[in-house]
C-alpha cells in the first residue's frame, strides 16, 4: 500500500468522524457504516424533505409543506422519510405520520447557524441515507440540494410559491433552479414568470397547486360564540381578511382595505372589518386605523388558530385580500370551500383559485375606489357576478379543482412522468411489496 493510499484512508476516516460528530449533535440516533456512504439507493424508497416549518404558526408555505408530506405518504406509505425543519424547535410527540418518518428540527439553533446546519445536514443525510429524491418546499433550500446532487447524483425538486422566485437575481439560487430535476410552481402565473425570467427547461417546470381538505372547511351559520366575541349581530355586514401582518407583507392589500372602508362606512354605517393575523406591522396598522377614524368598525383579531379558522370564514359575508404578490393564496380556497364570496387582486396568482373571475371578484388591487365599490356591491347583493351569491357552487368548483385527492393525483403524475426525463425511478410500491 502506497503512502498516498494510506493518507487517503486517514483523510476519509477523519471526514467520517467529523460527519458523525455533526450528525450526533443534531440528535440523530446513529450513523450507518462507512460502506453505506458508497452504496446505491436501497430498494425501499427514501425521501429527504426540506421544509421551513410545519408545527405551530402556519402560513401558506407551511400548509403546503404539510400537505406535500401527507400526499407523499399517501402515495408511498412504506417509504422512509427524513424531514428537516429549519424553523421548528421541536416536533410534537404524537403526529399523524408514518412511523418511519424522522423529523430533525433546526429551530433550536441560532438563526445565523440554521442555514449552515441545513446545508451540512442535507449533504450528510444524502450521503448516508441515499434517498431516491430530495424535495425542497422553499426556493432558498435548493442550494443544499444542488450540492448534494453534485456529490452523489441524487435528484431534487424545488417548489416555488411566488415572490421568492419572481425577479430572482441570486446566482446560487438561480443555479439550483437550473439544475433541479423538477421545479414545481404552485400556479400557472408563477410558472410563466419563472420561464420568462429564468433560463429554465420549460418541460421541467410543472404546476402543483395549493390544496385543502374539504372536511375542514364547510359552510355553516355564523358562529354564535364569534358573534358574541366581536359584538356582532347575525345581520351585520362583515368583511374578513386573514393574512400575515408583517412589514414585508404590505403587498397583501390590507392598507387599501382600510382606506376603502372609509367610503364603505358612509353607505353602510354598521359594517365591520375583521383583520386576523400577527406580525411586526401591527403597530403601524393600529395607528392607521386611528388616523382614519375606524376604531369602531375595525377589529384586529390577532392570530387565528387553525381550529377557529373555518368559524371565522363562516362569520363573514365576504373575504377580501386584494394582494399584488400572491403566488396562489390558499386562503381564497378556504373561503370558497365555506361558500363565501371572495375579493382578490387581478395582478398575481390570485386569478387561479378564483378561476379568472368566474368564482370570485377580481379588482385592480391598487384602486381603492374599485375595492370599495365591489365590496359594497357584494355586501348589498347587487354585484353582477351572481355566482358570488351561490355558496354551493363556490364550494363545489373549488373542491373540483383543488381538493386534496386532486393534489395527490397531480403529484403522482409528476412522479411518474419524471422517468421520461431520465430521472432515477422513484419506486414501484406494488412490485416491491410483492417481491418482499
C-alpha positions in Angstrom: 0.0 0.0 0.0 1.4 3.3 -1.1 1.8 6.4 1.2 -0.8 8.2 -0.9 -3.4 5.4 -0.4 -2.7 5.4 3.4 -3.2 9.2 3.5 -6.4 8.9 1.6 -7.8 6.4 4.0 -6.8 8.6 7.0 -8.5 11.6 5.3 -11.7 9.6 4.7 -11.8 8.3 8.3 -11.3 11.9 9.6 -14.1 13.2 7.4 -16.4 10.4 8.6 -15.5 11.3 12.2 -16.4 15.0 11.6 -19.7 14.0 9.9 -20.6 11.7 12.7 -19.9 14.4 15.3 -22.2 16.8 13.5 -24.8 14.1 12.9 -25.0 13.2 16.6 -25.1 16.9 17.6 -28.4 17.1 15.7 -29.8 14.3 17.9 -29.9 11.7 15.1 -29.7 8.3 16.6 -27.0 6.7 14.6 -24.6 6.9 11.7 -24.7 3.9 9.3 -21.5 2.1 8.5 -19.0 3.8 6.2 -19.7 1.3 3.4 -23.3 2.6 3.2 -21.9 6.0 2.1 -20.9 4.4 -1.3 -24.0 2.3 -1.8 -26.7 2.8 -4.4 -30.2 3.8 -3.1 -32.0 0.9 -1.4 -35.0 -0.9 -2.9 -37.1 0.7 -0.2 -37.6 4.3 -1.3 -36.4 7.2 0.7 -37.4 10.9 0.6 -35.4 13.7 2.0 -37.6 16.7 2.6 -36.5 20.3 3.4 -39.3 22.4 4.9 -39.4 25.8 6.6 -41.6 24.6 9.5 -45.0 22.8 9.8 -45.7 22.9 13.6 -47.0 26.0 15.4 -47.5 29.0 13.1 -48.6 28.1 9.6 -48.6 30.4 6.6 -49.1 29.3 3.0 -45.7 27.6 2.6 -46.2 25.7 5.9 -49.6 24.5 4.9 -48.4 23.5 1.5 -45.4 21.6 3.0 -47.7 19.7 5.4 -50.0 18.6 2.5 -46.9 17.6 0.5 -45.8 15.3 3.2 -49.3 13.8 3.6 -49.6 13.3 -0.1 -46.2 11.5 -0.4 -47.1 9.2 2.5 -50.5 8.5 0.9 -48.7 7.5 -2.4 -45.7 5.8 -0.7 -46.8 4.6 2.8 -43.8 2.2 3.1 -41.1 4.7 2.2 -38.5 6.2 4.5 -38.9 9.9 5.3 -36.3 12.3 6.7 -37.7 15.8 7.2 -35.5 18.8 8.0 -37.4 21.7 9.6 -35.5 24.9 9.6 -37.5 26.9 12.0 -39.3 24.4 14.2 -37.7 24.0 17.6 -39.2 20.6 18.3 -41.8 18.2 16.9 -44.9 17.2 18.9 -44.9 13.7 20.4 -48.0 12.4 18.6 -48.0 13.3 14.9 -50.3 11.5 12.4 -47.5 10.4 10.1 -46.0 7.1 9.0 -43.8 5.6 11.8 -40.7 5.6 9.5 -40.8 9.4 9.4 -38.0 11.2 11.2 -38.0 14.9 11.9 -34.9 17.0 12.6 -35.7 20.5 13.9 -33.1 23.2 13.5 -35.1 26.0 15.1 -33.3 25.4 18.4 -30.1 26.7 17.0 -29.3 30.4 16.5 -30.7 31.9 13.2 -27.2 32.6 11.8 -26.4 28.8 12.2 -29.6 27.4 10.8 -28.7 27.8 7.1 -25.3 26.3 7.6 -26.7 23.3 9.5 -29.4 22.8 6.8 -26.7 22.6 4.2 -24.4 20.3 6.2 -27.3 18.1 7.4 -28.7 17.7 3.9 -25.4 16.6 2.5 -24.7 14.2 5.3 -28.2 12.7 5.1 -27.9 12.4 1.4 -24.6 10.6 1.5 -25.5 8.4 4.4 -29.1 7.5 3.7 -29.1 7.8 -0.1 -32.6 9.0 -0.7 -34.3 8.4 -4.0 -35.4 12.0 -4.2 -34.8 15.3 -2.3 -37.6 17.9 -2.2 -37.3 21.5 -1.0 -40.6 23.4 -0.5 -38.8 26.7 -0.4 -36.6 28.0 -3.2 -33.8 29.0 -0.8 -33.3 25.4 0.3 -32.4 24.4 -3.3 -28.7 25.3 -2.7 -28.1 22.3 -0.4 -30.0 20.1 -2.9 -27.7 21.3 -5.7 -24.5 20.5 -3.9 -25.8 17.1 -2.8 -26.6 16.3 -6.5 -23.1 17.4 -7.4 -21.7 15.0 -4.9 -24.0 12.0 -5.2 -26.2 12.5 -8.3 -29.3 12.5 -6.1 -32.2 14.1 -8.0 -34.0 17.0 -6.4 -37.2 19.0 -6.8 -37.8 22.7 -5.8 -41.2 24.2 -5.0 -41.6 27.9 -6.0 -44.6 29.7 -4.5 -44.4 33.3 -5.6 -42.4 36.3 -4.5 -39.3 34.3 -3.6 -38.9 33.2 -7.2 -40.0 36.4 -9.0 -37.3 38.7 -10.3 -34.8 36.3 -8.9 -31.2 37.5 -9.2 -29.4 35.5 -6.6 -26.7 33.5 -8.6 -26.7 30.4 -6.4 -30.4 30.1 -6.2 -30.6 30.6 -10.0 -28.1 27.8 -10.3 -30.1 25.5 -8.0 -33.2 26.2 -10.1 -31.5 25.4 -13.4 -30.1 22.1 -12.2 -33.3 20.9 -10.4 -34.9 17.8 -11.9 -38.3 19.4 -11.4 -39.4 22.9 -10.5 -42.9 22.8 -9.0 -44.8 26.1 -9.4 -47.9 26.5 -7.3 -49.7 28.4 -10.1 -49.6 29.0 -13.8 -48.8 32.6 -13.0 -45.6 31.6 -11.1 -44.6 29.1 -13.8 -45.0 31.7 -16.5 -42.9 34.2 -14.6 -40.2 31.7 -13.9 -40.0 30.7 -17.6 -39.9 34.4 -18.7 -37.3 35.4 -16.2 -35.0 32.4 -15.8 -33.2 30.2 -18.2 -35.1 27.0 -17.4 -36.2 23.9 -19.4 -39.9 24.5 -19.7 -40.6 20.8 -19.7 -39.2 20.5 -16.2 -41.2 23.4 -14.8 -44.6 22.0 -13.8 -47.6 23.0 -11.7 -48.7 21.6 -8.4 -51.3 24.0 -7.0 -52.3 24.5 -3.4 -54.9 22.3 -1.9 -57.4 22.0 1.0 -59.2 19.3 3.0 -62.9 19.5 2.2 -63.9 18.2 5.6 -62.1 21.0 7.4 -63.8 23.9 5.6 -67.6 23.7 5.3 -70.4 26.2 5.1 -72.3 26.9 8.4 -74.3 29.6 10.0 -72.4 32.5 11.6 -71.0 31.0 14.9 -72.7 32.4 17.9 -69.5 32.4 20.0 -67.8 34.6 17.5 -70.7 37.0 17.2 -70.6 37.4 20.9 -66.8 37.7 21.0 -66.8 40.5 18.4 -70.1 42.2 19.4 -71.8 41.5 16.1 -75.3 40.7 15.1 -76.1 38.0 12.5 -77.3 40.6 10.0 -74.3 42.9 10.4 -72.3 43.1 7.2 -68.8 41.7 7.9 -65.6 41.7 5.9 -62.8 39.3 6.8 -59.1 39.3 6.0 -56.7 36.6 7.3 -53.0 37.2 6.5 -49.6 37.8 7.8 -49.2 41.3 9.1 -45.5 41.8 8.6 -43.7 44.8 7.2 -42.6 42.7 4.3 -46.3 41.7 3.7 -47.9 45.1 3.0 -48.4 43.9 -0.6 -51.3 41.9 0.9 -53.5 44.9 0.5 -54.9 45.5 4.0 -54.0 49.2 3.8 -56.2 49.6 0.8 -59.0 47.8 2.5 -58.8 50.1 5.5 -58.8 53.1 3.1 -61.8 51.6 1.2 -63.6 51.1 4.5 -63.9 54.9 4.9 -66.1 55.1 1.8 -68.0 51.8 2.6 -68.9 53.1 6.0 -70.6 56.2 4.5 -73.0 53.9 2.8 -73.1 51.1 5.3 -72.6 52.6 8.8 -72.8 49.2 10.6 -70.1 47.5 8.5 -67.4 45.6 10.4 -64.0 44.7 9.2 -62.1 41.8 11.0 -58.4 41.7 10.2 -56.8 38.5 11.5 -53.1 37.9 11.7 -50.0 38.8 13.5 -46.6 40.4 12.6 -44.3 43.4 13.1 -46.5 45.7 11.1 -49.3 45.6 13.7 -48.4 48.9 15.5 -48.4 50.8 12.2 -51.8 49.3 11.3 -53.2 50.3 14.7 -52.0 53.9 14.0 -53.6 53.8 10.5 -56.9 52.7 12.0 -56.9 55.6 14.4 -55.8 58.1 11.7 -58.7 57.0 9.5 -61.1 57.1 12.4 -62.1 53.5 12.0 -61.7 52.3 15.6 -65.4 51.5 16.0 -65.7 49.3 12.8 -62.3 47.5 12.7 -61.3 44.6 14.8 -57.7 43.4 14.9 -58.4 39.8 15.8 -54.7 38.7 16.2 -53.5 35.3 15.3 -56.4 32.9 14.4 -55.7 29.3 15.3 -56.4 26.5 12.8 -59.3 25.2 14.9 -61.1 28.6 14.6 -60.3 29.4 11.0 -63.4 27.8 9.5 -65.6 29.5 12.0 -64.1 32.9 11.1 -64.8 32.3 7.4 -68.4 31.4 8.2 -68.7 34.6 10.3 -68.0 36.9 7.4 -70.1 37.9 4.4 -67.1 38.4 2.1 -63.5 37.5 2.3 -61.1 40.2 1.0 -57.4 40.1 0.2 -56.6 42.4 -2.7 -52.9 41.4 -2.9 -50.3 42.3 -5.5 -47.9 39.5 -4.7 -49.7 36.1 -4.2 -48.3 33.1 -5.9 -51.6 31.4 -5.3 -53.3 32.2 -2.0 -54.6 29.2 0.0 -56.9 31.5 2.0 -59.0 32.0 -1.1 -59.6 28.3 -1.4 -60.5 28.0 2.3 -63.1 30.9 2.0 -64.6 29.4 -1.2 -64.9 26.0 0.4 -67.0 27.7 3.1 -69.2 29.1 0.3 -68.1 32.7 0.8 -67.7 35.4 -1.8 -64.1 36.4 -2.3 -62.5 39.6 -3.5 -58.9 39.5 -4.7 -56.4 41.3 -6.9 -56.1 40.8 -10.7 -52.3 41.2 -10.9 -51.0 37.9 -9.5 -51.7 34.2 -8.8 -55.0 35.1 -7.1 -56.7 34.8 -10.5 -56.3 31.0 -10.5 -58.2 29.9 -7.3 -60.9 32.4 -8.5 -60.8 31.0 -12.0 -60.1 34.4 -13.6 -63.2 35.9 -12.0 -65.7 33.1 -12.6 -65.9 32.3 -8.9 -64.7 35.5 -7.3 -64.4 39.2 -7.7 -61.1 40.4 -9.2 -60.2 44.1 -8.9 -57.2 46.3 -9.5 -55.6 45.9 -6.1 -54.2 49.5 -6.2 -57.6 51.1 -6.9 -59.2 51.9 -3.6 -62.4 53.1 -5.2 -62.8 49.8 -7.1 -62.2 47.8 -3.9 -64.8 49.9 -2.0 -67.4 49.7 -4.8 -67.1 46.0 -5.3 -67.2 45.2 -1.6 -70.4 47.3 -1.2 -71.9 45.5 -4.2 -71.2 42.1 -2.7 -72.5 43.1 0.8 -75.6 44.6 -0.7 -76.2 41.7 -3.1 -76.1 43.7 -6.2 -72.8 42.5 -7.8 -73.3 41.5 -11.4 -71.5 38.1 -10.9 -74.4 36.2 -9.4 -72.3 33.2 -8.8 -70.9 35.0 -5.8 -74.2 34.5 -4.0 -74.4 30.8 -4.7 -72.3 29.2 -1.9 -72.9 25.6 -3.0 -71.4 26.4 -6.4 -68.4 28.3 -5.0 -67.6 25.3 -2.8 -68.2 22.7 -5.5 -66.0 24.4 -8.0 -63.2 25.0 -5.5 -63.2 21.3 -4.5 -63.4 20.0 -8.0 -60.1 21.7 -8.9 -58.2 21.8 -5.6 -59.4 19.2 -3.1 -56.6 17.0 -1.6 -57.3 13.9 -3.8 -56.6 16.1 -6.8 -53.3 17.3 -5.3 -52.3 13.6 -4.7 -53.2 12.7 -8.3 -51.2 15.6 -9.8 -48.2 14.8 -7.6 -48.4 11.1 -8.6 -48.4 12.1 -12.3 -45.3 14.3 -11.8 -43.5 11.5 -10.0 -44.4 9.0 -12.8 -43.5 11.4 -15.6 -40.1 12.2 -14.1 -38.9 8.9 -15.5 -39.3 10.1 -19.1 -36.5 12.7 -18.4 -34.1 10.0 -17.3 -34.5 10.7 -13.6 -33.9 8.0 -11.1 -37.0 5.9 -10.8 -38.7 6.7 -7.5 -40.2 3.3 -6.7 -42.9 0.9 -7.7 -44.6 0.1 -4.3 -46.7 -2.8 -5.6 -43.7 -4.6 -7.1 -41.6 -4.0 -4.1 -44.3 -5.4 -1.7 -44.9 -8.4 -4.0 -41.1 -9.2 -4.0 -40.7 -8.8 -0.3 
